[in-house]
């Protein structure tokens, strides 16, 4: 029987199993492919926390002394009743991860910084293929390899897979993923290594559009010595060429059909999607008070019109699984796993899916991203969502200036947005609002309009995410912008000269000196769970006043 070992590499927030791998396992196992999984992100962070912590300061000693108690506390709901206690627990656990890197070669002196949510190396950039190749050439320089090598060796020698699949979704995982690839290639030279995931899809889409012509990618030539398109549709030669000899195939986009083709399980190239299988993951070990179950009811975005969205350039079509099927699958998964929370990971939950969840509640609390739709302005509709289990909605407001929203083609009406926020508040649904500063359409005056809008609606906003705009290289809307030179061949973003002079330095100063210091904003920002942010926010029972 063909077999594959899936690996989820460090570092990402280890509060839920990776839903993408669970979806792949469900489809492959139904087709007769034997699967195993290693969540090396969870195991790696746990291993660092239980290792020797460098330094003898009082904070580190306290963190070591209370390590097991804090890990237990992070997995208990009572901890989330006290934001201050939660923050102390997370800070102490993060201290163990930060101080796990020994001083000296490869440690903080060399620029490596690890947290519960990120991995950074000042010497290496995850956006440069040469640095990723160096990470693969020198895996022993990565602090996770000594921690994870025994576990990986034991799994491979026990399971003896035909292939290893690396799922790479975030830049914070890239250097560690390639260190693991290098370790596997060195120890098992003949092992088939397949590389896929969301970040890989973004890289492939970016290179395929020719967006790399301003950088070093212009000198790189694709090769065809890994797999041909006839062998593996969905694999792009550009990335194959970058990593030739290191990985056997690079899979862009949904992985079900390419993997089934790889294992010769289908001739049509179509993959009948099956119910995700989470049973191979250590579901009781994640850093959350009960199981968070991720589920995707669609791929792509049903709006798909925003000026700087990379989805169209990457060729990502909107593909819903269907409202009835999504409702049935969620109910089945809840019955099987009894999660504490469902994380609907769609780019935006469709109105049809929301209606389905009201008609057929999944039986567990849930949250996800939505657009500011007219029906959400109806208090009765929001109350129906709350009764169906909705505890939090993530909302991409981006700006409090209608002119900015219109120029960026966000499709958001501010008057409607105010009514939506108030309806959610009155229904007892928390709102996690995302703001984006420094877009080409924004000026300092319009940034202040965002502050004014947010202050005016602060009573209805539970949490805030403040972000600085990065110009996507593969997105629309770049026409007329003065893009600054860049050299990293895998960069997804570039700097630009702001047409209104509203550069990042000025934006940061505004956020630090005005926005964050406003009393209403400071109060909201203090609520945000450190490091885990929106992933843990639904567990906090302290909600905005729900009185009418």
N, C-alpha and C positions, 0 to 999 in steps of 0.2 A: 504494500500500500504506500503511495507517495506520502511524504510528510514534510512539514515545515515548522520551524521554531520562530515565532514572532518575538521581537525584542522592542520594548519601549525604553529608550535611553534617557539618562539624566540630561538636563534638569528641567522639570516642569512642576507645577503645583500637584503634589501627590495626595489630592483629596478625593479622587474618583478614578475608576479604571478607565483606560483609553477606549472611547466608544468606537473609533474607527477600526481598531484591531478586533474588537468584539464582533463587529459587523462582518469583517472578513472571515473570521472563524466560523460564524454561523453558516455562511454560504459555502465555504470550502468543505466543511465537515459533511454537509448535506450531499456534496458531490463525491464524497469518498476520499478526501484528503485528510490525513491525520494531522492534528494541530497540537502544538504546545506553545506556551507563552511565558516570557520572563518580563515582569515589570521591573526592570533594572533601575528605573527612576526611583520607585518606592524603596527598593532594596538598597540602592546606593545611598540615598539620604538617611535611611535608618542605620546603615552601616557606619556612615560618618558620625552620626550622633552617638553611636555606641563605641566609637573608637577613642583614641587618646586625644584630649583637647589640649592644644598648645597654649601656654600662658598660665600664670599663677595669680591673676587678679581676682578680686572678690566676686565679680560678676560671673566669670568663668567657673570658679569653684562652686558657686551657688547653682549654676546651670547643670553641672555634672552631678551635684548632690541630689537635685530634684528631677533628674532626667526621666526616670521611669514614672514618677508621679505626674509630671507634665504631659508625657505621652498619653497616659491614661486620661488625664483631664481633657486633652484635645479631642478625645473620642467620646466624651460624655456631654450630654446636652446641657447639664446644669452649668457648665463653664460658660456657656453662651448667654446665660442670664445676667452675667456681670461683664460688661465690656472691658473694664479695667483688669479684672482677673484674666480674661482671655488674652489681652494684650501682653500681660506679663508672661503667660505661658508660652505664647508664640515667640516673644523676644528671647526667652531663655533657650528654647529649642533651636531657634535660629542662631543663637550664640554658639551652640555646640557645632553646628554646621560650619559657621564662619571660622571657628578656631580649630577645625579638624585638619586644615591644611598645614602641615608642618612648616615651621620657619626654615628658610634656606632654599636650596634648589627646588623649583616647582611650587614653592609656597608663596605667602603674601609678599615676600621680598621680590619675587619674580612676577608679581602682578596678577596672580590667580585669586579671584574672589568668588566664593560660593555662598548662596543663600538658599532658603527653602523654595525660592521661586526663580532663581537665575544662576547662570554660570558665566563668568567673564574672565578673559585672559588678556592682559594688556599687550602681550607679545603677538597674539594670534587673533585674527578676525574671522568670524564665521561666514563673512561675505567674500572671502578670498579663497579660491579653489586651491591655491598653493599652500595656504595655511591649513586647510582641511587635509590635504595630502600629507603635510608634515605631521599633523596629529595622528594620522594613520601609520606613518612611518615610525613614529616614536610614541607608541601607546603607553609605555611605562612612565612618560612624563605627565600623564593625566592622573590626578589624584583618585579618581574613581576606579581605575583599573586594578590596583592592589586589593581594593575592597570587593570588587565584583568578579575577579578572575576565578576564584575557587567555585563560586556558584555557577558561573557560565560553563566552566569545564565539566562540572558534575552534570549539568543539564544536557550538554551536547553528548557526552559519553554515555549517558543513560538513555536518552531519547533517540540518538543517532539520526538526526533529521537529514532529509535529502537536500534541504535548502534552509537558509536563515533569512528571515525578512526583517529589515530594519525600518521602523516607522518613524520618520523625521518630520515633525510638524512645526517646531519653533526654533528660532535662531539660538535660543538658550540651550538647545539640545545638540547643535550641529557638531561642535568640537568633540564632545563626548561620544557622539554617535560614530564619528570617524575614528576615534581612538579604539572603540569597540570593534569596528570593521577591521582596522589594522591588526588588532590582537587576534581576531578570528582568522584572518588571512594568513598570519604568521604561524599559528598553531595548527590549523587545518587547511593547508594550501589548496586542496581540491574541493573545499566546501563551496556550494553555490550560494552567493550572497545577492539578495535582491533588495533594492533601496527604493522606498516610496514614502508617501505622506504629504501633508499639506504644504510644507515648505518646499519639498522637491517639486511639487506641481507648480508652485509660484516661480521657482527658478526656471523650470522648463518653459513656462509661458513667457517669462521675461526674455529669455534668450531667443525663443522662437520668433518674437516680434521684432528682433533686431535692435532692441533698446540698449544693448550693450555696446553699440558702436562708439560711444564716447569714452569707453574704458578699455581695459586690456583684453576683453573678450574678442575684440576685432582681430586679434592675431591668432586666435584659437581656431582650429579646424576640427569639425566633427569627424568621428571615425565610425566605422561600421563593424569593428572586430569583436563586438560583444554579442548583440543579437540583431537580426534584421527585423524590419517591420512585419514581414510575413510570419516571423516566429512570435513576436510579442507586440501586438498593436497597442498603442498608448505609450510606448517607450520612445523618448525623443533622442535622436542621435547626438545633439549638442551636449547634453549632460553625459551620455554614454562616453563621448570622446574625452570629456574632462576627467572621468574616473575610470577610464579603460585600464584593465588589469587589476583593479581593486574590487570593483563590484561587477557582477555578471549581467545585471540589467537594472536600468533605472525606469521606474514605472511612474508615469505622470497621470494624474486624475484618479478616478475610482479604480481600485485595484482588483475588484472581483473578476471581471472578464480577463484582464491580462494574466492573472494568476491561474485561472482555470485553463487558459490556453497553455501556459507554461507547463502545467501538469497534464496537458492533453486530455482535459475533461470536457471540453466542448469544442465543436468545430464552427459554431456560429458566431463566436465572439460576443454573444450576449450572456449576461450573468443573471439568472433568476435569484433575486435577493431573498435571503432567508432571515428568520428571526435572529437578532444578535445573540451571541453566546458569551455570557460573562462568567460561566462556571469555572473556567481555568484560571481566573484571577484570584488573588488573596483578598477576598471581598471584606474581610473583617479587619484588615491591617491598614486601611487608608486613613489619612489624617482628617477625619471628620466624625461627627457624632452620629454614626449610623451610615449605611450605604447611600452614596449619591450615585444614581444610575443615569449615565448620559444616554441620550437617544436623539437621533437625527430623523425628522420626518421629511426632510428634503435635502437636496444639494443645490448649491447656487443660491440666488436671491430672486424672489419674485418681482421686486422693484427694479433693480438692475439698471438704474438710470443716473446714479450720482456721478458728477463730473469726473471725480478722481478715483472711482472704484476700479480696482484691477481685475474684477471678475470677468467683464466682457473681453478684455485683452488676453486673459488666460484661456478663453474659450470655454468658460464654465457655464453651461446652460442650467436653467432652473429645472430640477427634476424632483417633483414631489413623489412620495411613495403612495399617496392617496389618503384622503382623510379617514375613510372607513378602515383601511388597513392599519394606519397609524394608531387609531383608537383601539383596535383589537390587539395589536402587538403590545401597546403600553399596558393594557389590562393583563395580558398574559405574563409580561415581565414583572409586573407588580405582584401578581399571585405567586410567581416562582421565587422572587428574591426579597419581597417585603422591604423595599428601600425606605429610608427616612426621607428621601428627597429625589425627585426626578429633575435632571438638568436637560432641558430641550435645547440642543446645541445648534439649531437652524440659524442661518444668518438673520432671518426674520420669520416669525411664526405667521403663517397665512391666516387671513380671516376665516377661511373654511376650516382650518385645523382648530382654531379657537372655538368655533361653533360646535365642532365634533367633541371637543373636550367638555363643553357644557352639557351636551346631550349624553355623553358616555364618559363620566369622570374616571380617570385611571385608578383612583383609589389610594393615591399618595400625594403629598404636597409636590408642587412643581413650579418651575420658573423658566423664563427664556426671554429672548429679544423680540420686541414687537415694534412696528411702526406706529406713528401717531394716526390711527385710523378713526374715522367718525364714530363708529360703533363704540369705541372705548370712551367716548365722551358721555355716553349714557350711563348714569349711576346704576341703573337696574342691570345693565349688561355686565358691568364690573362686579356687581354683587353676585351675579350668576357665575362669573369666573372664579370669584373667591370661594363660593360654595363648591365649585368643581375642583378645588385644591390649589388654585393659583395663590402663591404667597408673595411673589415678587415679579415685577416686569422690568426688563432692561430696555431703556429708551434712548435712541440716538438723536438727541436734540441738536447737538453740534453748535448751534449759534442762537443767540437771542435777537438777532437782526434779521428781519424778513428779507431784506435786500440780499444779504449774504446767502441765506437759504435758497432763494430763487436763483441766484447766479450759479450756485453749486448744484442745482437741480436735485435738491434733497426731497422735494415733494412734501415739505412740512409747513403747515400753517400755524403760526404762533398762537392765534386766538384759539384754534382747536387744541393745540398742545396744552394750553392752560386748563381747558375744560377736561382733557384727558387726565392730567395730573390730579386735579381735584376729585374727579370721579374715582380714580384708583385709591386716593387717600380716604375718601368717605366709605369705600368698600373694605378697607383694612388691607389693601394690597400695597406692599412697599414698592417704591420706584427707585431704580438705580439709573441715574441720568448721566449721559455721556456728553461732554462738551469738547469742542475742538477749536483751538486758537491758532491764528497765524495762517489761515488759508489765503490764497491769492486774492480772494474777494473781500477779505476783512481789513479794516483799518482800526486804528486805536479807538476811534469814536464808536465803531461797531462792536469792538470787544467790550467797551463799557456798557453798551446796550445789552450784551449778554449778561453782564453782572447785574444790571438793573432787572432784567427779566427773572433771573435766578433768585434774586433777593425777594422780588415781588411774589414768587411762588415757592419760597423756601419752606413754608409750612407743609407743602404737599410733596416735597422732595426728601426721600429718605437717605439716599447716598449719592455722591458725586464722583465722577471720574474726569479729571482734567488732563487733556493731552495736547501736545504741540503737533501741528500739521507736518507731515513728511510727504514730499512729492513722490508718488509712485511712478516708477519708470515705465510700467506697463499699462498705466491707466490712461483714460481720456482726459482732455482738458489742459494739456500741456502747451497747446498752441499759443505763441506769443510770449511765453515765459522764458526768461534768461536762466537756463539750467547751468549750474556750476559744474566744473569738471570733476570727475570721479574716476578712480582707478580700480576699485574692487569689481571683479568680473561677475560676482554673484550678488551685487547690490540690488535691492528691490526699490530703494529710494535714493533720491539725490537732493542736494541743496539747490536753492534758486534765489535769485535776487527779487525780493518782494516788490511788486510794481507800485506799492504804496509806501515803501520804506518801513513797513511793519515787520522788521526782521526778528529772528528768534531771540536775540539779546533783549530787545524791547519787550517782546511778549513775556519772556521769563520775568523781567523786572515788574511788569504789570501784575502778573499772577502772584509773585512773591510779596509785593508791597501793597497791592490793593485788593485783589480778589480774595486771596486766602486770609487776609487780615480783617476782612469785613466780618463783624460778629455773627451774622446769620450764616455766612459761608463757613466760618471756622467751626461753628457748631455742627454743621452737616459733615464736614470733612473729618471731624473727630470720630464720627460713627464708623467710618470705613474700616473693616477688619484689616489689620496690617498684614501684608504679604499675600494673604489668601483672598482679599478683596471680595469681588462679587461671588466667588465660589462658596464663601462661608456666610455672606450677608443674609441669606434667607433664614438662617438659624437663629438670628437675633430676634427675640420676641418683643423687644421694645420698638413699637411702631409709632408713626405719627398719630396724633389725636384723630380718632375716627368719628368724632361727634359731628353731626350735621350742622 
